[in-house]
Amino acid sequence: QVQLVESGGGLVQAGGSLRLSCAASGRPFSIYAMGWFRQAPGKEREFVLAARWSGSITDYADSMKGRFTISRDNAKNTVYLQMNSLKPEDTAVYYCAAGGKVSLYASEYDYWGQGTQVTVSS
């Protein structure tokens, strides 16, 4: 079993930045890929980006390219989502997920965090 805990969400003005963290525990060495998703009120869960734990492959949703990046601290078993140039439409609950392959489909991930709220004001 793998447990994921997100943190770092909050309220930020448009154009600002936030860094979300996703700490993995349990059996983090079994994780092959990490993904970030988001869900706004009344909308379906949306792919943000995903990467191999090793970082060798990264996939981004088109609307996030150039603004969002993923990084990791292996010693802390933590993955980060750096979000820059935030827009009001980025407002959502952000979730990290872990699984066996890099995928833009939520169903491909086995483990999920509880989510953290990001609110971008105009």
Backbone bond lengths (Angstrom), bond angles and torsions (degrees), N, CA, C in turn:
res aa  C-N    CA-C-N  psi(-1)  N-CA   C-N-CA  omega(-1)  CA-C   N-CA-C  phi
1 Q - - - 1.457 - - 1.521 110.21 -
2 V 1.306 114.56 144.45 1.464 121.91 177.40 1.523 107.63 -122.76
3 Q 1.314 115.55 133.60 1.462 120.45 174.56 1.532 108.76 -110.26
4 L 1.319 114.65 137.40 1.462 121.48 -179.50 1.518 108.87 -122.79
5 V 1.320 116.29 133.27 1.464 121.11 178.75 1.517 108.70 -129.83
6 E 1.333 116.15 118.80 1.457 121.03 177.50 1.533 110.53 -91.57
7 S 1.305 114.69 153.80 1.455 121.40 173.35 1.518 108.60 -155.71
8 G 1.326 115.41 168.90 1.454 119.80 175.03 1.508 115.69 104.44
9 G 1.320 117.61 -3.73 1.448 119.13 178.82 1.525 111.35 -71.21
10 G 1.319 115.50 170.81 1.463 120.04 179.07 1.502 111.45 164.46
11 L 1.316 114.37 -164.56 1.460 122.46 -179.41 1.523 109.24 -103.59
12 V 1.318 116.21 131.30 1.456 121.28 -179.88 1.520 108.93 -142.69
13 Q 1.305 116.36 151.09 1.462 120.16 177.35 1.523 110.78 -79.83
14 A 1.312 115.22 154.61 1.457 120.27 177.08 1.532 109.46 -55.01
15 G 1.318 114.78 137.27 1.449 121.32 -176.53 1.512 114.41 91.58
16 G 1.315 116.23 -10.98 1.454 120.72 -179.12 1.515 112.79 -83.98
17 S 1.331 115.01 -173.59 1.458 122.10 -176.49 1.517 110.73 -132.51
18 L 1.313 114.21 153.74 1.466 122.10 172.35 1.514 108.04 -144.16
19 R 1.319 115.53 151.65 1.456 120.19 172.63 1.517 108.34 -123.02
20 L 1.309 114.79 119.77 1.459 121.02 176.53 1.520 109.83 -94.46
21 S 1.315 115.43 146.31 1.458 121.14 178.05 1.520 109.97 -117.23
22 C 1.305 115.66 148.73 1.464 121.59 175.74 1.521 106.90 -136.11
23 A 1.318 115.82 107.10 1.458 121.79 -178.47 1.519 109.63 -96.12
24 A 1.316 115.49 128.66 1.457 121.51 -179.32 1.521 110.21 -104.73
25 S 1.314 115.71 139.02 1.463 121.25 176.15 1.524 108.52 -141.33
26 G 1.316 115.25 174.78 1.455 119.51 -178.36 1.513 109.46 96.91
27 R 1.320 116.76 -95.73 1.451 122.57 177.63 1.533 109.66 -129.26
28 P 1.308 117.78 60.53 1.464 119.47 -174.78 1.521 114.21 -62.32
29 F 1.344 117.44 -21.15 1.459 118.78 -179.65 1.521 111.58 -69.27
30 S 1.331 116.43 -15.30 1.468 119.46 179.78 1.519 112.38 -84.59
31 I 1.326 116.95 -4.45 1.460 120.35 -178.26 1.518 110.06 -80.11
32 Y 1.305 115.98 129.51 1.457 120.80 177.17 1.519 111.81 -101.77
33 A 1.325 116.42 -34.60 1.459 120.86 -177.16 1.522 110.38 -140.88
34 M 1.317 114.89 149.05 1.455 122.41 175.99 1.515 108.97 -121.86
35 G 1.307 115.79 140.17 1.453 120.06 177.82 1.516 110.63 -130.95
36 W 1.309 115.04 154.01 1.460 122.19 171.98 1.525 108.04 -118.72
37 F 1.313 114.83 134.88 1.450 122.06 176.83 1.521 108.22 -130.22
38 R 1.308 116.76 166.12 1.453 120.23 175.83 1.524 109.46 -143.83
39 Q 1.320 114.69 155.00 1.458 120.03 179.26 1.520 109.25 -141.10
40 A 1.323 115.06 117.74 1.455 121.54 176.40 1.528 109.00 -90.89
41 P 1.328 117.82 157.34 1.469 120.51 -179.65 1.525 111.90 -55.78
42 G 1.317 115.75 129.73 1.449 120.93 177.80 1.509 115.19 77.55
43 K 1.345 116.76 5.12 1.466 120.39 -178.76 1.516 110.37 -121.08
44 E 1.317 114.69 162.01 1.461 119.64 177.87 1.532 110.03 -77.98
45 R 1.320 114.11 160.63 1.457 119.61 177.67 1.522 108.83 -63.58
46 E 1.322 115.71 135.91 1.460 122.31 -172.64 1.525 110.59 -120.71
47 F 1.317 115.72 137.27 1.467 121.40 176.90 1.517 110.17 -69.04
48 V 1.331 116.09 137.48 1.461 122.06 175.87 1.524 109.70 -108.96
49 L 1.318 116.82 -63.53 1.449 121.25 175.86 1.521 108.89 -164.77
50 A 1.313 114.83 165.49 1.456 120.79 179.23 1.511 109.21 -152.26
51 A 1.313 114.97 155.29 1.459 119.72 -178.76 1.508 110.08 -154.32
52 R 1.313 115.44 153.11 1.442 119.39 169.26 1.522 108.47 -63.61
53 W 1.327 116.48 147.99 1.451 120.06 176.54 1.528 110.18 -55.79
54 S 1.319 116.34 -33.00 1.462 120.78 178.82 1.520 111.79 -75.14
55 G 1.329 117.06 -14.95 1.453 120.53 178.58 1.500 114.78 85.95
56 S 1.314 118.08 2.29 1.456 119.82 -173.69 1.522 113.25 -74.20
57 I 1.301 119.02 -23.27 1.459 121.46 178.02 1.511 108.54 -131.92
58 T 1.305 116.74 131.79 1.460 121.69 176.96 1.516 108.70 -132.95
59 D 1.297 115.52 138.25 1.463 120.92 179.06 1.523 107.96 -126.76
60 Y 1.289 116.34 134.90 1.459 122.03 -177.32 1.530 110.34 -122.10
61 A 1.331 114.47 147.96 1.455 118.61 165.98 1.527 107.62 -72.24
62 D 1.296 117.58 143.70 1.460 121.62 -173.77 1.527 112.66 -55.91
63 S 1.307 117.44 -39.26 1.468 120.30 -175.92 1.517 112.70 -71.47
64 M 1.324 117.77 -12.14 1.457 121.26 -179.18 1.528 112.79 -104.01
65 K 1.312 116.38 -13.01 1.470 118.81 -178.13 1.514 110.24 -58.95
66 G 1.318 115.05 134.98 1.446 120.58 -180.00 1.509 113.99 84.48
67 R 1.332 117.51 -13.09 1.466 120.14 179.49 1.530 112.11 -115.12
68 F 1.323 116.97 -35.59 1.463 121.39 -177.11 1.526 109.35 -111.24
69 T 1.320 116.10 140.70 1.458 120.96 175.23 1.519 109.49 -138.74
70 I 1.311 114.42 156.43 1.462 121.06 179.08 1.516 108.85 -115.37
71 S 1.306 116.34 143.03 1.454 121.73 174.82 1.520 107.92 -146.63
72 R 1.313 116.71 173.32 1.465 118.90 -176.78 1.508 110.32 -150.38
73 D 1.326 113.44 156.43 1.463 121.65 173.20 1.517 105.39 -122.27
74 N 1.308 115.86 101.46 1.466 119.57 -175.63 1.517 112.06 -61.85
75 A 1.313 116.83 -35.60 1.463 120.12 -178.42 1.519 111.50 -64.27
76 K 1.317 116.50 -28.99 1.456 121.10 -179.84 1.522 112.69 -101.72
77 N 1.329 116.91 0.73 1.473 120.63 -176.16 1.523 111.05 50.71
78 T 1.313 114.58 45.04 1.465 120.95 -175.06 1.520 110.17 -127.76
79 V 1.321 114.77 137.27 1.455 122.22 175.67 1.520 107.96 -113.82
80 Y 1.315 116.55 143.07 1.458 121.69 -176.98 1.526 110.04 -119.36
81 L 1.311 114.65 146.02 1.459 121.46 171.67 1.521 107.25 -117.61
82 Q 1.311 115.79 108.05 1.458 121.63 177.64 1.520 108.18 -90.19
83 M 1.313 116.02 122.04 1.465 121.22 -177.94 1.520 109.07 -118.50
84 N 1.310 116.02 118.81 1.461 122.60 -179.96 1.524 110.18 -116.63
85 S 1.316 115.58 163.59 1.474 121.98 178.16 1.528 110.49 49.70
86 L 1.298 115.56 49.02 1.463 119.90 -175.78 1.518 111.80 -66.50
87 K 1.322 114.43 146.23 1.457 122.72 -179.54 1.529 109.59 -120.83
88 P 1.312 117.65 156.30 1.475 118.79 178.04 1.527 113.10 -54.96
89 E 1.327 117.03 -32.08 1.466 119.84 179.55 1.519 113.23 -72.21
90 D 1.324 117.02 -5.79 1.468 120.38 174.02 1.527 111.26 -83.61
91 T 1.311 117.71 -4.81 1.457 121.21 178.66 1.518 110.47 -61.86
92 A 1.341 116.13 124.90 1.458 121.69 -176.83 1.517 109.12 -178.14
93 V 1.325 115.52 171.82 1.457 121.15 166.02 1.522 106.54 -89.21
94 Y 1.304 115.87 127.55 1.460 121.76 -177.85 1.528 109.39 -103.14
95 Y 1.325 114.32 133.05 1.465 121.60 -178.22 1.515 110.42 -121.26
96 C 1.316 116.79 140.54 1.455 119.32 168.07 1.524 108.20 -102.40
97 A 1.314 114.68 154.17 1.446 121.00 -176.55 1.521 109.21 -144.51
98 A 1.321 115.85 152.98 1.465 121.50 179.99 1.519 109.37 -129.82
99 G 1.319 114.58 144.24 1.452 117.90 -179.55 1.508 112.10 -164.85
100 G 1.335 114.61 -166.63 1.445 120.60 -173.99 1.510 115.50 -94.02
101 K 1.340 118.70 -4.66 1.449 120.41 179.39 1.515 110.19 -154.09
102 V 1.301 115.59 152.62 1.462 120.95 173.48 1.518 107.64 -71.81
103 S 1.303 116.95 122.26 1.459 120.70 -175.90 1.520 109.70 -152.46
104 L 1.327 115.20 150.11 1.454 118.84 174.80 1.523 111.47 -92.78
105 Y 1.320 117.48 4.18 1.459 121.69 -179.37 1.527 110.76 -102.34
106 A 1.311 115.96 124.89 1.457 121.06 -178.22 1.524 111.95 -58.73
107 S 1.319 116.94 -31.82 1.467 120.54 -177.64 1.520 112.98 -66.02
108 E 1.337 116.90 -16.14 1.465 120.41 -178.54 1.521 112.28 -81.67
109 Y 1.308 117.83 -8.10 1.462 121.36 -176.00 1.521 110.68 -101.86
110 D 1.321 114.88 140.06 1.461 120.83 -174.06 1.522 113.83 -94.06
111 Y 1.318 116.44 -28.30 1.457 120.62 -173.92 1.522 109.66 -128.25
112 W 1.331 114.71 143.81 1.459 121.23 -176.92 1.514 110.93 -136.07
113 G 1.322 114.93 145.74 1.442 120.55 171.11 1.516 110.57 -83.42
114 Q 1.318 115.78 179.17 1.465 121.39 -175.69 1.525 112.49 -84.19
115 G 1.311 116.89 -13.57 1.459 120.88 179.63 1.518 112.86 94.26
116 T 1.324 115.16 151.53 1.448 121.14 176.22 1.534 108.01 -137.99
117 Q 1.321 115.80 136.83 1.458 121.37 -174.79 1.518 111.29 -81.26
118 V 1.317 115.45 131.36 1.462 122.34 172.39 1.522 107.42 -120.09
119 T 1.323 115.76 124.66 1.457 121.30 179.18 1.520 108.65 -123.76
120 V 1.326 115.97 123.80 1.460 121.49 179.94 1.523 108.19 -112.04
121 S 1.313 115.96 118.91 1.461 120.48 -179.07 1.525 110.52 -93.25
122 S 1.314 115.62 149.08 1.465 120.31 -178.58 1.518 111.76 -89.35
